[in-house]
């Protein structure tokens, strides 16, 4: 899964710290982007930045599904 489009340039560094929110809304605390991406991948999800202006930025693990074309 490519996360390049999901993460803005401001937190593209895998060592940047982010506040992580789980799929169900649980605050998982602070972790580096690499850890957050691994956790999202293990859950079958992607990281989505919800507040890039926060210090540290807030990301949420989301499940991305492609719409079926009929």
BELFEN-V789213 format. One record per pair of residues at least 24 apart in sequence whose C-alpha atoms are under 7 Angstrom apart, sorted by the first residue. I is the first residue (numbers start at 1). GAP is how many residues later the second one is. D is the distance in Angstrom with one decimal. If there is no record, write none. Layout:
BEGIN
i=I gap=GAP d=D
i=I gap=GAP d=D
END
This chain:
BEGIN
i=3 gap=43 d=7.0
i=6 gap=41 d=6.5
i=6 gap=42 d=5.7
i=7 gap=41 d=6.9
i=7 gap=42 d=6.5
i=17 gap=39 d=6.3
i=18 gap=38 d=5.2
i=18 gap=39 d=5.2
i=18 gap=40 d=5.7
i=18 gap=41 d=6.7
i=19 gap=37 d=6.2
i=19 gap=38 d=6.1
i=19 gap=39 d=4.6
i=19 gap=40 d=6.1
i=20 gap=38 d=6.1
i=20 gap=39 d=5.1
i=20 gap=40 d=5.7
i=21 gap=38 d=6.2
i=21 gap=39 d=4.6
i=21 gap=40 d=6.4
i=22 gap=38 d=5.9
i=22 gap=39 d=5.3
i=23 gap=37 d=6.8
i=23 gap=38 d=5.1
i=23 gap=39 d=5.6
END
